[in-house]
Each structure stands twice: as C-alpha cells, then as structure tokens.
Amino acid sequence: MSEPLWSRSAADLLPDLRSGVLKAETLMQAVLDQVASRNGPVNAFAHVDAEGALAAARRADRDLADGRTPGPLHGIPFSVKDLLAVEGMPLEYASEAFAGEVSGEDALAVSRLRRAGALVFAKSTTPEFGHKVLTDSPRQGVSRNPWNPALSCGGSSGGAAIAAAMGFGPLHVSTDGAGSGRIPASCCGIVGLKPTWSAVPHETTTDLFGSLTCIGQMGRTVGDVTMMFNAMKGPDPRDPWSHGGSFEPVVLPEDPLAALRGLRLRYVPTTVNRWVDPDIEAAVGAAVDRLLAAGAEQVAMPDDLAIDTGSALVLMRAYQHARFGSLLDEFGSRMDGTARLGLTPQPETQTYARLAAATRARTDIFRDVERLFDGADIFITPTVAYPALPVGQAADEPLVVNGTSHGLLRDAWYPYTIPYNASGHPAISIPCGLSSGGVPIGLQIAGRWHDEARLLAVAAALEALQPWAGRWAPLAGKGQAS
C-alpha cells in the first residue's frame, strides 16, 4: 500500500513534483484534506487559505507544463507562524488588537520560500504576541498536543509543531525568542532549528539590534529542515546581523555517520535547573551513548560555568513592551493575562538600572556560551526538563510534577533553550524517544555561530542511529505510533 501523500517528506515528494509525475494541486489537496479531517482536536492553524493555495498550485503545474525550470522546493506546501507577514493573509499576532489585519507583502523569509517554488497555505497558531512557551490565546483558542490532546504542544511556535507532527504539509516557518521553536518541536516529536542570529534575515522586526528572536524551520525530518533552511538563508541589506551569513547551501553527508568521526561533544542533563525527569535523562543519555559508540568523543565541561537566563527575560519584556505596550489601554482587558502582565511595567524590577545590567549581561552570556565550544564542537542537553505539560498549565505558575514544585517554568522546564537567543548561537531540537507516558522527548544540540551544517549533520546521524520518521502522532491518523 502506497504512503498517503500528506505523510511523505519533502525530499521524497520533490522528484515526483519536479518531473510532473505528481501534480502540485494533487499534493496540496491531499494536505488540505488532512487538515480538514484532523485539525479540529489540535487547532494548529489561525487561518487556512485553501482557495489561494490551490490556485497557486495550479499555476505551479502550468509553469512546469510550459517548460519553466522548477524551483528547488517546487510544489511543496508550507505554513507560516502568525507573527510573520504573508501577503494577502491575516497577521493578527493572536491578538484582538490586530483582528482583521491583512499583510500587504511577504516577510523576506516567506518570499524566499515562494521563490524556491514552495506554496504557502496557512498561518499557524501562537500565543498572543508569541509571549510564552505554551500555545493558547483568547483569539485563537487552545492548541493541543497531537500525541495527547490533554497536554500542551509547547510554544510559542506550537501550531507549526503540531502541523509538522500531523502531516499538515512538510515545511513550517517558526520563530524562536527563548526556545519558541525548539520547545514545541520537543513536545510534538519533530525537528526544530533555531539558526544563528539572522542567518535567515528578520528584517521586519521593529528593533534590529535588541530583538532576541530568530526565524526558524520545522519539519519531520532533518533533510526537510535542511532544504528549508537553504531556501531561506543568506544576507539582506535590511538586516545588519545577516551580513555575516551566507547563501552557500548546507549539504548533508551521504554517510550520515561520517559527521561523528572525531566529533567532540559536551553533554549535561541539567544546567541551572535542579531536576530533570528520569525518562528524559535516560533518553537523552542513551542518544549521547549512540553518538559516542559511533565515533564521537565526550569532553569535560568548563569549570564554574553558570550561564545567566534571567537577563534574557528582562530584554524580551522590554522589547515586547516597546512594540506592543501602547495597546494596553484599549485592548488590555481582552488580552491573555500573562501577555498583559508582561507588557505592564513592574516598577520594582523593571528599571533603567536593571535593563542596563541585562544589556551588559548579554555580552557575558555570549562569552560564556563561547566557552562551551572551547575544545568542543557541539553542546548537548535535553530540550526541556519534562515532557509536554498539561494543557491547562499557566505560564506564570511553577512546574509541578507528582505534587512537587520544581520552580517557575523558565528555570525549571526550559532553561536549556534560553541562552542561545541572547548569544546568537544556533541550536536544534530533534526527537530521541518517548516518555513512559507515550509522548515525545527532544534532545537539543547547540553549536558555534554559523555552524548549522555541523548541527544538521549530527542531527542526521542521530536520525539514522535512531530512526524517528516512521513514528506518527496518534491524532495524525496514520496507524499507531511505533
């Protein structure tokens, strides 16, 4: 029995699409049918443009029939998180303050995917303004984990992670400001890349020098994420940080294990957190053991390394207040409670002195992260300290497991992801197993600036050592998860 079109990877689909054996319209319809039949319980999308997507697919088919050279992503469906502009689609930031707003042009990351031949069909859900690592909002409702709808999908790119796990298209554009792409990737069992600062230009941000957010890539396989990254990367004059980037494509090794020979890795199960779930520690530790058995070498951690995570929160809140704080008077009563709280200045803690200290601390964070790669090529941790949280978890409440509180989420659940947004280093989350409760566990790999090729190659090696692509979230409807 042949695989359903919606379940095939972009890499698998492209030869048939580019040859014309498979019509782009046929593929798009298969993806839209999967969305129509399966999205209800999980709520991956804020907006689906079925009519526009099918029209674009028909144009792509006509162009191919007329002899035009197909792009590297010809006919591949993709979605975009509702924090980024897509021409002709709503851009609402999951907020009543922007209800009905429609973008007049694409963000550059989106236009580059379109130029590569990919076809945008939807905007994925996010918490209001992308302010938290859980995906729910008064405007877009609650997005749920496709492995267990009683659990959260993580956030803030929760809708994109759900979409990848459910077969709602192969490629999904995320954003990541403190782990917002990697955290839901871990919770939903897919691959999520946060590149180096502006390796993919983020020219539409209102503060080019103060933002912590990167535009990222999500998919079910490392190969798909790599192709997506290649189509989106490269400098642009509107983003000064992008000038250190390159259009040179990442090429994965033909032998996935080749990347492990002589690879020096560091690994710790905890950082500033005092506790990690035993299932997660076991799964990530087993994955590290596989890398070591295949040729990698583990090296010791630097002494006295304690990377600051609190200063990143100060910087993020200051940025969000500058961008959205003026909306409080008119729309505050209709905002998510923690979004409203985050936009409201707290005189006791949010002072000029604290902001100045946080800005200075960003330099220290960068230097501390650089120390991780003094004598090592990559740094491995869990992506989060506990598998997917209950869907009713509040962002400002502690992580409580079996009646024991482990502290606020930022320090207890996702301290692993935060430093690389302040330091600019790339990091990727990839699946490495299932918890005893049957939900995914993710492993994070961080690397040097603009060393995405190494991160993706190591991720591909882990994918080969512990194949994941055959596992589907139960709500995707493709048999049982294995």
Residue pairs with C-beta under 8 A, 6 or more apart in sequence:
4 30
4 34
4 167
4 478
5 13
5 22
5 26
5 27
5 30
5 31
6 30
6 31
6 33
6 34
6 167
6 168
6 169
7 167
7 472
7 476
7 478
8 170
9 170
9 219
9 220
9 221
9 223
9 224
9 469
10 73
10 76
10 170
10 171
10 219
10 223
10 224
10 227
10 228
11 221
11 223
11 224
11 227
13 22
13 27
13 75
13 76
13 170
14 72
14 73
14 74
14 75
14 76
15 21
16 22
17 24
17 27
17 70
17 74
17 75
17 76
18 64
18 70
18 74
18 75
20 61
20 64
20 65
22 75
23 57
23 61
23 75
24 57
24 58
24 60
24 61
24 64
24 74
24 75
24 119
25 54
25 57
25 58
25 61
27 57
27 75
27 76
27 77
28 53
28 54
28 56
28 57
28 75
28 77
28 119
28 121
29 54
29 57
31 77
31 121
31 167
31 168
31 169
32 48
32 50
32 53
32 54
32 121
34 166
34 167
34 168
34 476
34 477
35 44
35 45
35 48
35 122
35 168
37 477
38 166
38 167
38 168
38 475
38 476
38 477
39 45
39 166
39 168
41 144
41 149
41 475
42 143
42 144
42 145
42 146
42 149
42 153
42 162
42 166
42 475
43 125
43 140
43 141
43 142
43 143
43 144
43 159
43 162
44 79
44 122
44 124
44 125
44 143
44 159
44 160
44 162
44 163
44 166
44 168
45 79
45 122
45 123
45 124
45 125
45 159
45 163
45 168
46 82
46 90
46 92
46 94
46 123
46 124
46 125
46 126
46 140
46 159
47 82
47 89
47 90
47 122
47 123
48 121
48 122
49 88
49 89
49 120
49 121
49 122
50 121
52 88
52 121
53 77
53 119
53 120
53 121
53 122
56 119
56 120
57 75
57 119
60 70
60 74
60 75
60 117
60 119
61 75
63 70
64 70
64 74
70 117
71 115
71 116
71 117
71 118
72 116
72 117
72 227
72 230
72 231
73 113
73 116
73 117
73 118
73 171
73 227
73 228
73 231
74 116
74 117
75 117
75 118
75 119
76 117
76 118
76 119
76 169
76 170
76 171
77 118
77 119
77 120
77 121
77 169
77 170
77 171
78 113
78 118
78 119
78 120
78 121
78 169
78 170
78 171
78 172
78 173
78 228
79 120
79 121
79 122
79 123
79 124
79 159
79 160
79 163
79 168
79 169
79 171
79 172
79 173
80 86
80 89
80 107
80 110
80 120
80 122
80 123
80 124
80 172
80 173
81 123
81 124
81 126
81 130
81 156
81 157
81 159
81 160
81 172
81 173
81 174
81 175
82 90
82 91
82 92
82 93
82 94
82 123
82 124
82 125
82 126
82 140
82 159
83 91
83 93
83 126
83 129
83 130
83 156
83 175
84 91
84 107
84 109
84 110
84 173
84 175
84 204
84 215
85 91
85 103
85 104
85 105
85 106
85 107
85 110
85 204
86 103
86 106
86 107
86 110
86 120
86 123
87 103
87 104
87 105
87 106
87 110
88 102
88 103
89 102
89 103
89 120
89 123
90 100
90 101
90 102
90 103
90 123
91 98
91 101
91 102
91 103
91 123
92 98
92 99
92 100
92 101
92 139
92 140
93 126
93 128
93 129
93 130
93 324
94 125
94 126
94 127
94 128
94 129
94 130
94 137
94 139
94 140
95 128
95 129
95 137
95 139
95 324
95 327
95 331
95 335
95 339
96 138
96 139
96 331
96 334
96 335
97 324
97 327
97 330
97 331
97 334
97 335
99 139
105 111
106 114
107 203
107 204
107 215
108 201
108 203
108 204
108 236
108 238
109 173
109 200
109 201
109 202
109 215
109 232
110 120
110 173
112 231
112 232
112 234
113 120
113 171
113 173
113 228
113 231
113 232
114 120
115 231
116 231
118 171
118 231
121 169
122 163
122 168
122 169
124 157
124 158
124 159
124 160
124 162
124 163
124 172
125 135
125 137
125 140
125 141
125 143
125 158
125 159
125 162
126 135
126 137
126 140
126 155
126 156
126 157
126 158
126 159
127 134
127 135
127 136
127 137
127 155
127 156
127 158
127 336
127 339
127 395
128 137
128 138
128 139
128 335
128 336
128 339
129 320
129 323
129 324
129 339
130 155
130 156
130 157
130 175
130 177
130 180
130 213
131 156
131 320
131 336
131 338
131 339
131 342
131 395
132 155
132 156
132 336
132 338
132 339
132 395
133 154
133 155
133 156
133 178
133 179
133 180
133 183
133 184
133 395
133 409
133 413
133 414
134 152
134 154
134 155
134 156
134 158
134 389
134 393
134 395
135 142
135 143
135 152
135 153
135 154
135 155
135 156
135 157
135 158
135 159
135 184
136 142
136 143
136 336
136 391
137 336
137 339
138 334
138 335
138 336
142 391
143 152
143 153
143 155
143 158
143 159
143 162
144 150
144 151
144 152
144 153
144 162
144 391
145 151
145 152
145 153
145 154
145 162
145 187
145 188
145 388
145 391
145 439
146 153
146 162
146 165
146 166
146 188
146 473
146 474
146 475
146 476
147 165
147 188
147 189
147 388
147 438
147 439
147 440
147 473
147 474
147 475
147 481
148 388
148 437
148 438
148 439
148 474
149 391
149 475
150 390
150 391
151 187
151 387
151 388
151 389
151 390
151 391
151 439
152 158
152 187
152 388
152 389
152 390
152 391
152 393
153 159
153 161
153 162
153 184
153 187
153 188
153 388
154 161
154 183
154 184
154 185
154 186
154 187
154 188
154 384
154 388
154 389
155 180
155 183
155 184
156 175
156 177
156 180
156 184
157 172
157 174
157 175
157 176
157 180
157 181
157 184
157 185
157 192
157 216
157 218
158 184
158 187
158 188
160 172
160 173
160 174
160 181
160 184
160 218
161 172
161 174
161 184
161 185
161 187
161 188
161 190
161 192
161 218
162 168
162 184
162 188
163 169
163 172
163 218
164 170
164 172
164 185
164 188
164 190
164 191
164 218
164 219
164 220
165 188
165 189
165 190
165 220
165 472
165 473
165 476
166 473
166 475
166 476
167 472
167 476
167 478
170 219
170 220
170 224
171 217
171 218
171 219
171 224
171 227
171 228
172 217
172 218
172 219
173 215
173 216
173 217
173 218
173 232
174 180
174 181
174 184
174 192
174 215
174 216
174 217
174 218
175 181
175 213
175 214
175 215
175 216
176 182
176 192
176 194
176 213
176 214
176 215
176 216
176 417
176 421
177 211
177 212
177 213
177 214
177 316
177 421
178 212
178 312
178 313
178 316
178 414
178 417
178 418
178 421
179 194
179 383
179 414
179 416
179 417
179 418
179 421
180 213
181 192
181 193
181 194
181 214
181 216
181 217
181 218
181 429
182 192
182 194
182 383
182 417
182 427
182 428
182 429
182 442
182 444
183 383
183 384
183 414
183 417
183 429
184 192
185 191
185 192
185 218
185 383
185 429
185 430
185 442
186 192
186 382
186 383
186 384
186 429
186 431
186 440
186 441
186 442
186 444
187 384
187 387
187 388
187 439
187 440
187 442
188 388
188 440
188 473
189 431
189 439
189 440
189 442
189 468
189 471
189 473
190 218
190 219
190 220
190 431
191 218
191 219
191 220
191 221
191 222
191 224
191 225
191 428
191 429
191 430
191 431
191 459
192 216
192 217
192 218
192 225
192 428
192 429
193 216
193 217
193 218
193 225
193 229
193 426
193 427
193 428
193 452
193 455
193 456
194 214
194 216
194 417
194 420
194 421
194 426
194 427
194 428
195 214
195 215
195 216
195 217
195 229
195 233
195 426
195 452
196 214
196 244
196 245
196 424
196 425
196 426
196 449
196 450
196 451
196 452
197 214
197 241
197 424
197 449
198 214
198 239
198 240
198 241
198 242
198 244
198 245
199 214
199 229
199 233
199 242
199 245
199 426
199 450
199 452
200 214
200 215
200 216
200 229
200 232
200 233
200 242
200 245
201 215
201 234
201 235
201 236
201 238
201 239
201 242
201 245
202 208
202 211
202 213
202 214
202 215
202 239
203 236
203 238
203 239
203 242
205 211
205 213
206 322
206 323
207 319
207 322
207 323
208 239
208 240
208 241
209 240
210 315
210 318
210 319
211 319
212 312
212 315
212 316
212 319
212 421
212 422
213 421
214 421
215 232
217 225
217 228
217 229
217 232
218 225
219 225
219 228
220 469
221 463
221 469
222 252
222 430
222 456
222 459
222 460
222 463
223 252
223 460
225 428
225 456
226 250
226 252
226 456
226 460
229 250
229 452
229 456
230 249
230 250
233 245
233 246
233 247
234 242
234 245
234 246
234 247
235 242
235 243
235 244
235 245
235 246
235 247
236 242
241 424
244 449
244 450
245 450
246 450
250 452
250 453
250 456
251 453
252 456
252 457
252 460
253 259
253 457
253 460
256 457
256 460
256 461
256 463
256 464
257 294
257 295
257 461
257 464
257 465
258 457
258 461
259 454
259 457
259 458
259 460
259 461
260 291
260 294
260 295
260 296
260 458
260 461
261 295
262 295
262 297
263 291
263 295
263 296
263 297
263 377
263 378
263 458
264 296
264 297
264 298
264 299
264 375
264 376
264 377
264 378
265 288
265 291
265 292
265 296
265 297
265 298
265 299
265 376
265 377
265 378
265 379
265 380
266 298
266 299
266 300
266 301
266 372
266 376
266 378
266 379
266 380
267 284
267 285
267 288
267 298
267 379
267 380
267 381
268 301
268 381
269 276
269 280
269 281
269 284
269 285
269 381
269 382
270 276
270 385
271 307
271 381
271 415
271 416
272 306
272 307
272 309
272 411
272 415
273 385
273 406
273 407
273 411
273 412
273 413
273 415
274 406
274 407
274 412
275 385
275 406
275 412
276 382
276 385
276 386
277 385
277 386
277 387
277 401
277 435
279 387
279 433
279 435
279 436
279 437
279 441
280 382
280 384
280 385
280 386
280 387
280 435
280 441
281 382
283 432
283 433
283 434
283 435
283 441
283 443
284 380
284 381
284 382
284 432
284 441
284 443
286 432
286 433
287 432
287 433
287 443
287 462
287 465
287 466
288 298
288 380
290 462
290 465
290 466
291 458
291 461
291 462
291 465
292 298
294 461
294 465
299 375
299 376
302 371
302 372
302 374
305 368
305 371
305 372
306 368
307 365
307 368
307 369
307 419
308 361
308 364
308 365
308 368
308 419
309 410
309 411
309 415
309 418
309 419
310 358
311 357
311 358
311 361
311 362
311 365
311 422
312 358
312 362
312 365
312 418
312 419
312 421
312 422
313 410
314 350
314 354
314 355
314 357
314 358
315 355
315 358
315 359
315 362
315 422
317 342
317 350
318 350
318 355
318 358
320 342
320 343
321 342
321 343
321 345
324 343
325 343
325 344
325 345
327 335
327 343
328 335
328 340
328 343
328 344
332 340
332 343
335 343
338 394
338 395
338 396
341 396
362 422
362 423
365 419
365 422
365 423
366 422
366 423
366 424
368 419
368 423
369 419
369 420
369 423
369 425
369 446
370 423
372 379
372 446
373 379
373 447
373 448
377 447
377 448
377 454
378 445
378 446
378 447
378 454
378 455
378 458
379 445
379 446
379 447
380 443
380 444
380 445
380 446
381 416
381 443
381 444
381 446
382 416
382 441
382 442
382 443
382 444
383 414
383 416
383 417
383 429
383 442
383 443
383 444
384 413
384 414
384 416
384 417
384 442
385 399
385 406
385 412
385 413
385 414
385 415
385 416
386 399
386 401
386 413
387 435
387 437
387 439
387 440
387 441
388 439
388 440
389 399
389 413
393 409
395 409
396 408
397 408
397 409
398 405
398 406
398 407
398 408
398 409
398 412
399 405
399 406
399 407
399 408
399 409
399 412
399 413
400 406
406 412
406 413
410 418
416 444
417 427
417 444
419 425
420 426
420 427
420 446
424 449
425 446
425 447
425 448
425 449
426 446
426 447
426 448
426 449
426 450
426 451
426 452
426 455
427 444
427 445
427 446
427 447
427 455
428 444
428 445
428 455
428 456
428 459
429 442
429 443
429 444
430 442
430 443
430 445
430 459
430 462
430 463
430 468
431 440
431 441
431 442
431 443
431 468
431 471
432 441
432 442
432 443
432 462
432 466
433 440
433 441
433 466
434 440
434 441
434 481
435 441
438 481
443 462
445 455
445 458
445 459
446 455
447 454
447 455
448 454
463 469
470 482
471 481
471 482
472 478
472 479
472 481
473 481
474 480
474 481
